[in-house]
Every structure is written in C-alpha cells, then in structure tokens.
Amino acid sequence: MDNPLAATLVGDITREPGVRVKYGHFFAALADEIPLSHIFDAGLRSVWRFWNALQVIHPNVTIWKARFYQNVPAFRMRSAQVGRWLAHLTPPPSGVLQVGVLFDALWHSPEGIPGFIYTDYTAALSNRRKIPERAPFTDKEYHEWIALERRAYGRAKHIFVRSEVVRHSLVEDYAVRPDKITVVGGGVNLPNLPQVSQRQGKVRHILFIGKDFYRKGGDVLLLAFARLREQVPDARLTMVTNFPDSAATLPLEGVTIRPPTWDRAVITQYFTQADIFVLPSRLETWGDVLLEAMAFGLPCVSVEDEATAEIIIADKTGFVVPQQQPGTLAGALLRLCQSSDLARQMGAAGRQRVASQFTWAHVARRIASQIAGNTPKS
C-alpha cells in the first residue's frame, strides 16, 4: 500500500461523544497498522439534514430517528457526497473503508479505488426481529433498501463483520461469496484495559446498561429480577437506560434507574460497583457493553440467537439464555448470586477472553492484513 487509506462513517469522531466512544479507539488502532489519512463524516448537514428529517417525520420520536438514518433518499445523498469527497482527495487514496451500510462509498466514487466495508448488522436481520426502531420501513422501502445494501456489498473488495450471525446473513440474504467476508469481531471501547480489583462479599449488585429499554430487554429483566428477589431479597439492580413511562407498572423494588451517558468516568463507576452484568436484548447488533463488562471482570448474562452468544462463552464467562424468558433469566442470575466463587471465576475468564480476542488492536490487525493484500502497489 503506497498511498494512505481513507475511511468514512456516519458521525463525527471528534465532535460527537457517542461516535467518539464507539469508533475513536478503532480508528486509532487501525492507524497503528496501516497508513490512514482521512476520516470523513458521511452524515447529512445543514439544509439537507433538515430536509431529510422533514421527509420522514413520525409521531413516535424513536421511529422518526430510525427513519432519519434509514431511508432511501438519505442513502443516495450520503453516497453522492462521499463520492465527491473521494474525487477531491490528492493523492487518491489506496482504498476506502466505510463503517456501516447507511451509504455506498463506491457508488459515485472514482474508478479504481478498492472499497472495504466493516459492519455489525444487516437490514435483513433487523427486519426479521420486527423491532420498529431498527426496521422502520414499509414493504416497498424495505426492498429498495435491501437492493441498495446488496449493491454496496457487491462493489466492495472485501467485507469485515463482527459476528458469524452477520456473515451468515450476508451469504444467505445478499448472496455475498463466503470468501469475500472475514469475521473480525469488535473491540472494547476503553483506552486501556482497566485494573480489576478482587471483589469481596456476596454477589448481589446487578447492572444493566442499554439506552433502548425495550429493545435491550429491560422489561424482561425487571420481571426476572422480581423473581430473583423472592430468593435473594437483598439483590439490587441498577439500570442505565431511557426508562419509558409505559414501564412504570413493572416491579421496581430494589431497582435504581439512571440516565444513559457517554461519560466514561461515570460508566467506569457503574462497572466497578457491580457484581453481574446482564443484557437480555430482543435485538443486539453486537454487544460493545458486554466487552466492557468483561474487561472489568464481571460475569455476563445475555441471550441466544444474537452475536452476544459469540462474545460470551456459555457456562465459562457467563450464561446465555433464551430471549424473552424471565424465568430462565432469573435462574441464571440466581446461580451467580448463590455462588460468589462461580461468579468470580466467570468474571476472570471473561476478562482473559477480552484481553486475548477483543481489543481494537486485535481487530485492526485482522482488518489491516486483508486490506494490505487487496490494495494496489506501485
């Protein structure tokens, strides 16, 4: 690779806290492996952002936000502005890496620039889960969007995915050749792996972090936690989430609700004070927060049929239970509360798994080796 790689995503990694937390460490690690010159924000700005918001307005704010990002005209506009950006880069980049598939970096781009995609999910998977905030399409819009995704995957030189779940979707739903896909995982969104102090005493404090209360299974957890407290009356649950008014009738004894935050110091405090982390999602594109919990030495409980089951080694670093089954979830939490030795063994195994597999340095090396073999050299 002679010229540096260009990269693009929807979001500003220097100005938007959420984007910086989710991708800042990734790009820093990638730059340590291969020359990286530009990171372009493909998000819509100014009048185009306003126009897009008006076109997809919806009385439900959550669905409105989803439609803002996932609509065909926005996909086309993002693709066009990425093409204009690439055309003006001097010297031309050796390739372009796009994060996510809210646009097609190669649609309007100069010929001869190899493109790469790194993605954590597909619209086909979201549509099967039937969660409105992840699949906001009419039937007609869905098929148009899938066609745009399929074209982007078809143009890409190579595709990197976080999980086998997504690799399978690309092969089955988008007819992508298996040899064009590499599962590279994701990294823990911390500058360094934290020092983990030995936890003492009973295992009683459970932590849940999930901005989208319903999609992340917050209601399922509250029902499970109520059952757990029948056996462990002094158990406590901290939920960091956007708690909806509609959930106020669910059992809340022993529960503390905190608002979502991107403040890493606050999140660190939550992890260090907890004994167990739980994420019983209905739809989970990957599970960044599971990696963070494991980095802090917490045993984790999550669900089957999602990428979370590829992060957690069942019965070794935590438990994986069926989705939307409060009784089974309560049983997994009870086992950890009843055995502090088991909880700490699982937490230690999870910490080791993150350190050996799921840092951004690991991911960047996997990606860089493929890009280096698929970019032109003089």
C-alpha positions as CSV (number, residue, x, y, z in Angstrom):
1,M,0.0,0.0,0.0
2,D,1.7,3.2,-1.2
3,N,-0.9,5.9,-0.5
4,P,-2.9,6.1,2.8
5,L,-6.3,4.5,3.3
6,A,-9.3,6.8,3.5
7,A,-12.2,6.0,5.9
8,T,-15.8,7.2,6.2
9,L,-18.8,6.7,8.5
10,V,-21.9,8.5,9.5
11,G,-20.8,10.6,12.5
12,D,-18.1,12.9,13.6
13,I,-15.5,11.1,15.8
14,T,-14.0,14.4,17.0
15,R,-17.3,16.2,18.0
16,E,-19.9,13.6,18.8
17,P,-19.3,11.8,22.1
18,G,-21.2,8.7,21.1
19,V,-19.3,8.3,17.8
20,R,-16.0,9.0,19.5
21,V,-16.6,6.4,22.2
22,K,-17.7,3.7,19.6
23,Y,-15.1,4.3,16.9
24,G,-12.3,6.5,18.2
25,H,-10.3,3.7,19.6
26,F,-10.9,1.6,16.5
27,F,-9.5,4.2,14.1
28,A,-6.6,4.9,16.4
29,A,-5.7,1.2,16.4
30,L,-6.2,0.9,12.6
31,A,-3.8,3.9,12.1
32,D,-1.2,1.9,14.1
33,E,-1.4,-0.9,11.5
34,I,-1.8,0.9,8.1
35,P,-1.4,4.5,6.8
36,L,-4.7,6.3,7.4
37,S,-5.1,9.8,6.1
38,H,-8.7,10.9,6.2
39,I,-11.9,10.1,8.2
40,F,-14.9,11.6,6.5
41,D,-18.3,12.2,8.2
42,A,-20.9,11.0,5.7
43,G,-23.8,12.3,7.7
44,L,-26.1,14.9,6.2
45,R,-25.5,18.5,7.2
46,S,-27.2,21.9,7.0
47,V,-30.3,22.1,4.8
48,W,-30.0,18.5,3.7
49,R,-30.2,17.3,7.2
50,F,-33.3,19.4,7.8
51,W,-34.9,18.3,4.5
52,N,-34.3,14.6,5.4
53,A,-35.8,15.0,8.8
54,L,-39.0,16.6,7.3
55,Q,-39.3,13.8,4.7
56,V,-39.5,11.1,7.3
57,I,-41.3,12.8,10.2
58,H,-43.2,10.4,12.5
59,P,-45.2,11.0,15.8
60,N,-43.0,8.4,17.5
61,V,-39.6,10.0,18.1
62,T,-37.8,6.7,18.3
63,I,-39.2,5.6,14.9
64,W,-38.6,9.1,13.5
65,K,-34.9,8.8,14.4
66,A,-34.6,5.4,12.8
67,R,-36.3,6.6,9.6
68,F,-33.9,9.6,9.6
69,Y,-31.0,7.3,9.2
70,Q,-32.6,4.5,7.2
71,N,-34.4,5.9,4.2
72,V,-33.5,5.6,0.5
73,P,-33.1,9.3,-0.4
74,A,-30.7,9.7,2.6
75,F,-28.7,6.7,1.5
76,R,-28.4,8.2,-2.0
77,M,-27.4,11.6,-0.7
78,R,-24.7,10.2,1.6
79,S,-23.3,8.1,-1.2
80,A,-23.1,11.1,-3.5
81,Q,-21.3,13.3,-1.0
82,V,-18.8,10.6,-0.2
83,G,-18.1,10.2,-3.9
84,R,-17.4,14.0,-4.2
85,W,-15.1,13.9,-1.2
86,L,-13.1,10.9,-2.6
87,A,-12.8,12.6,-6.0
88,H,-11.1,15.6,-4.5
89,L,-8.5,13.7,-2.4
90,T,-4.9,14.3,-3.6
91,P,-3.2,12.0,-3.9
92,P,-6.0,9.4,-4.4
93,P,-6.3,7.0,-1.5
94,S,-5.1,3.4,-1.9
95,G,-8.6,2.4,-0.8
96,V,-11.6,3.4,1.2
97,L,-13.1,1.7,4.3
98,Q,-16.7,2.5,5.2
99,V,-18.2,1.7,8.5
100,G,-21.8,0.6,8.3
101,V,-24.0,0.5,5.3
102,L,-26.0,3.7,5.5
103,F,-24.5,4.7,2.2
104,D,-22.3,3.2,-0.6
105,A,-18.8,4.7,-0.7
106,L,-18.1,3.5,-4.2
107,W,-21.4,4.4,-5.9
108,H,-20.2,7.8,-7.1
109,S,-16.5,7.4,-6.5
110,P,-13.6,7.5,-9.0
111,E,-13.0,4.2,-10.7
112,G,-10.1,2.1,-9.5
113,I,-10.4,2.8,-5.7
114,P,-10.9,-0.5,-3.9
115,G,-13.6,-0.3,-1.2
116,F,-14.0,-2.2,2.1
117,I,-16.9,-2.4,4.5
118,Y,-16.9,-3.0,8.2
119,T,-20.4,-3.6,9.6
120,D,-22.1,-5.1,12.6
121,Y,-25.6,-5.9,11.3
122,T,-27.8,-6.0,8.2
123,A,-31.3,-4.7,7.4
124,A,-32.5,-8.2,6.6
125,L,-31.7,-9.3,10.2
126,S,-33.4,-6.3,11.7
127,N,-36.5,-6.9,9.6
128,R,-36.8,-10.4,10.9
129,R,-36.6,-9.2,14.5
130,K,-39.6,-6.8,13.9
131,I,-38.2,-4.1,16.2
132,P,-39.6,-0.8,14.8
133,E,-36.6,1.4,15.8
134,R,-34.3,-1.0,13.8
135,A,-36.6,-1.8,10.9
136,P,-38.7,1.4,10.1
137,F,-39.6,0.5,6.5
138,T,-42.7,-0.1,4.6
139,D,-42.5,-3.3,2.5
140,K,-41.7,-1.2,-0.6
141,E,-39.0,0.8,1.2
142,Y,-37.5,-2.4,2.7
143,H,-37.0,-4.0,-0.7
144,E,-35.5,-0.8,-2.1
145,W,-33.1,-0.5,0.9
146,I,-32.1,-4.2,0.6
147,A,-31.2,-3.6,-3.1
148,L,-29.0,-0.6,-2.1
149,E,-27.3,-2.7,0.5
150,R,-26.8,-5.6,-1.9
151,R,-25.2,-3.3,-4.5
152,A,-22.8,-1.8,-1.9
153,Y,-21.7,-5.3,-0.8
154,G,-21.3,-6.3,-4.4
155,R,-19.0,-3.4,-5.1
156,A,-16.8,-3.9,-2.1
157,K,-13.5,-5.7,-2.4
158,H,-13.8,-7.3,1.0
159,I,-16.3,-7.1,3.9
160,F,-15.5,-7.3,7.6
161,V,-18.2,-8.2,10.0
162,R,-18.3,-8.5,13.8
163,S,-20.1,-11.8,14.1
164,E,-20.9,-15.1,12.4
165,V,-24.6,-14.1,12.6
166,V,-23.9,-11.2,10.2
167,R,-21.6,-13.3,8.0
168,H,-24.5,-15.8,7.6
169,S,-26.9,-13.1,6.7
170,L,-24.6,-11.7,4.0
171,V,-24.3,-15.1,2.4
172,E,-28.0,-16.1,2.7
173,D,-29.8,-12.7,2.3
174,Y,-27.4,-10.9,0.0
175,A,-25.7,-13.7,-2.0
176,V,-22.2,-12.5,-1.0
177,R,-19.5,-15.1,-1.6
178,P,-18.3,-16.5,1.7
179,D,-14.6,-15.9,0.8
180,K,-15.3,-12.2,0.5
181,I,-16.2,-12.0,4.2
182,T,-14.0,-12.0,7.3
183,V,-15.3,-12.2,10.8
184,V,-13.1,-9.8,12.8
185,G,-15.2,-9.1,16.0
186,G,-15.2,-5.8,17.8
187,G,-13.0,-4.2,20.4
188,V,-13.6,-2.9,23.9
189,N,-14.3,0.9,23.9
190,L,-11.7,1.8,26.5
191,P,-8.3,3.4,26.1
192,N,-6.7,0.6,28.1
193,L,-8.0,-2.5,29.9
194,P,-8.8,-1.4,33.4
195,Q,-7.1,-2.7,36.6
196,V,-9.5,-5.1,38.2
197,S,-9.6,-5.3,41.9
198,Q,-10.7,-8.6,43.6
199,R,-14.4,-8.3,44.6
200,Q,-15.3,-9.4,48.1
201,G,-18.5,-10.4,49.8
202,K,-21.8,-11.6,48.4
203,V,-22.8,-11.3,44.8
204,R,-25.8,-9.0,44.9
205,H,-25.4,-6.0,42.6
206,I,-26.7,-6.5,39.0
207,L,-26.0,-3.9,36.3
208,F,-27.9,-3.3,33.0
209,I,-26.8,-0.7,30.5
210,G,-29.0,-0.2,27.5
211,K,-30.3,3.1,26.1
212,D,-33.2,1.5,24.3
213,F,-35.2,0.0,27.2
214,Y,-37.5,-2.3,25.2
215,R,-35.1,-3.4,22.5
216,K,-32.4,-4.2,25.1
217,G,-34.9,-6.3,27.1
218,G,-35.3,-4.0,30.1
219,D,-38.9,-5.2,30.7
220,V,-37.8,-8.8,30.6
221,L,-35.1,-8.1,33.2
222,L,-37.4,-6.4,35.6
223,L,-39.7,-9.4,35.6
224,A,-36.8,-11.7,36.1
225,F,-35.3,-9.5,38.9
226,A,-38.6,-9.6,40.8
227,R,-38.5,-13.4,40.7
228,L,-34.8,-13.3,41.8
229,R,-35.7,-11.2,44.8
230,E,-38.1,-13.9,46.0
231,Q,-35.0,-16.0,46.6
232,V,-32.4,-13.2,47.2
233,P,-34.3,-10.3,48.9
234,D,-31.2,-8.1,49.2
235,A,-30.3,-8.2,45.5
236,R,-30.0,-4.8,43.8
237,L,-30.4,-3.8,40.2
238,T,-29.0,-0.6,38.5
239,M,-30.5,0.1,35.1
240,V,-28.8,2.8,32.9
241,T,-31.5,3.4,30.3
242,N,-34.1,5.7,28.9
243,F,-36.9,4.4,31.2
244,P,-40.3,4.8,29.5
245,D,-43.5,5.9,31.3
246,S,-45.2,2.7,30.0
247,A,-42.8,0.6,32.1
248,A,-43.8,2.2,35.4
249,T,-46.2,-0.6,36.2
250,L,-43.4,-3.2,36.2
251,P,-41.9,-4.3,39.5
252,L,-39.3,-1.8,40.6
253,E,-38.4,-2.8,44.2
254,G,-34.7,-2.9,44.6
255,V,-34.2,-1.1,41.3
256,T,-32.3,2.1,40.7
257,I,-32.8,3.9,37.3
258,R,-30.0,6.1,35.9
259,P,-30.0,8.1,32.6
260,P,-27.8,7.0,29.7
261,T,-24.4,8.7,29.4
262,W,-21.3,8.6,27.2
263,D,-19.2,9.8,30.2
264,R,-16.6,7.1,30.5
265,A,-15.8,8.0,34.2
266,V,-19.4,7.5,35.2
267,I,-19.7,4.2,33.3
268,T,-16.5,3.0,34.9
269,Q,-18.0,3.7,38.3
270,Y,-21.1,1.6,37.4
271,F,-18.9,-1.3,36.4
272,T,-16.6,-1.2,39.4
273,Q,-19.6,-1.2,41.8
274,A,-21.4,-4.2,40.1
275,D,-21.1,-7.9,40.6
276,I,-23.0,-9.2,37.5
277,F,-23.8,-7.6,34.1
278,V,-27.0,-8.6,32.2
279,L,-28.2,-7.8,28.7
280,P,-31.3,-9.7,27.7
281,S,-31.8,-8.0,24.3
282,R,-34.6,-8.7,21.8
283,L,-32.2,-7.4,19.1
284,E,-28.5,-6.9,19.6
285,T,-26.2,-5.9,16.7
286,W,-23.1,-6.9,18.6
287,G,-22.6,-6.1,22.3
288,D,-20.0,-3.5,23.0
289,V,-21.2,-3.1,26.6
290,L,-20.6,-6.9,27.2
291,L,-17.0,-6.4,26.2
292,E,-16.7,-3.5,28.7
293,A,-18.3,-5.5,31.5
294,M,-16.0,-8.4,30.8
295,A,-13.0,-6.1,30.8
296,F,-14.0,-5.1,34.4
297,G,-14.1,-8.8,35.4
298,L,-17.9,-9.1,35.5
299,P,-19.7,-12.4,34.7
300,C,-22.3,-11.7,31.9
301,V,-25.7,-13.0,31.2
302,S,-27.2,-12.4,27.7
303,V,-29.3,-14.2,25.1
304,E,-29.2,-16.8,22.4
305,D,-29.6,-16.2,18.7
306,E,-27.6,-13.0,18.6
307,A,-24.0,-12.1,18.4
308,T,-23.9,-11.8,22.2
309,A,-23.7,-15.7,22.2
310,E,-20.4,-15.3,20.3
311,I,-19.0,-12.9,22.9
312,I,-19.9,-14.9,26.0
313,I,-18.6,-18.5,26.2
314,A,-21.7,-20.2,27.8
315,D,-21.0,-21.6,31.3
316,K,-17.5,-20.3,31.2
317,T,-17.6,-16.5,31.1
318,G,-21.3,-16.2,31.9
319,F,-24.7,-17.6,30.8
320,V,-26.6,-17.4,27.6
321,V,-30.4,-17.9,27.9
322,P,-33.4,-17.9,25.5
323,Q,-34.8,-14.5,24.6
324,Q,-37.8,-13.1,26.5
325,Q,-38.0,-15.8,29.1
326,P,-37.9,-14.1,32.6
327,G,-37.9,-17.4,34.5
328,T,-34.8,-18.7,32.8
329,L,-33.1,-15.4,33.1
330,A,-33.9,-15.3,36.8
331,G,-32.4,-18.8,37.2
332,A,-29.1,-17.8,35.6
333,L,-28.9,-14.7,37.9
334,L,-29.8,-16.9,40.9
335,R,-26.9,-19.3,40.2
336,L,-24.4,-16.4,40.2
337,C,-25.9,-14.8,43.4
338,Q,-25.7,-18.2,45.1
339,S,-22.1,-18.8,44.2
340,S,-19.6,-16.0,44.5
341,D,-16.8,-18.4,43.5
342,L,-18.6,-19.2,40.3
343,A,-19.3,-15.5,39.6
344,R,-15.6,-14.5,40.1
345,Q,-14.3,-17.5,38.1
346,M,-16.5,-16.5,35.2
347,G,-15.6,-12.8,35.5
348,A,-11.9,-13.7,35.4
349,A,-12.4,-15.9,32.4
350,G,-14.3,-13.1,30.6
351,R,-11.5,-10.6,31.4
352,Q,-9.0,-13.0,29.8
353,R,-11.2,-13.5,26.8
354,V,-11.4,-9.8,26.1
355,A,-7.6,-9.3,26.6
356,S,-6.8,-12.1,24.1
357,Q,-9.5,-11.6,21.5
358,F,-11.5,-8.4,21.7
359,T,-9.2,-5.3,21.9
360,W,-9.3,-2.9,19.0
361,A,-5.6,-3.8,18.3
362,H,-6.7,-7.4,17.6
363,V,-9.5,-6.2,15.3
364,A,-7.3,-3.7,13.5
365,R,-4.6,-6.3,12.7
366,R,-7.3,-8.6,11.3
367,I,-8.6,-5.9,9.0
368,A,-5.2,-4.5,8.0
369,S,-3.9,-7.8,6.8
370,Q,-6.8,-8.2,4.4
371,I,-6.7,-4.6,3.2
372,A,-3.0,-4.8,2.6
373,G,-3.5,-7.8,0.3
374,N,-6.3,-6.1,-1.6
375,T,-4.9,-2.6,-2.4
376,P,-2.7,-1.6,-5.3
377,K,1.1,-1.3,-5.0
378,S,3.4,0.5,-7.4
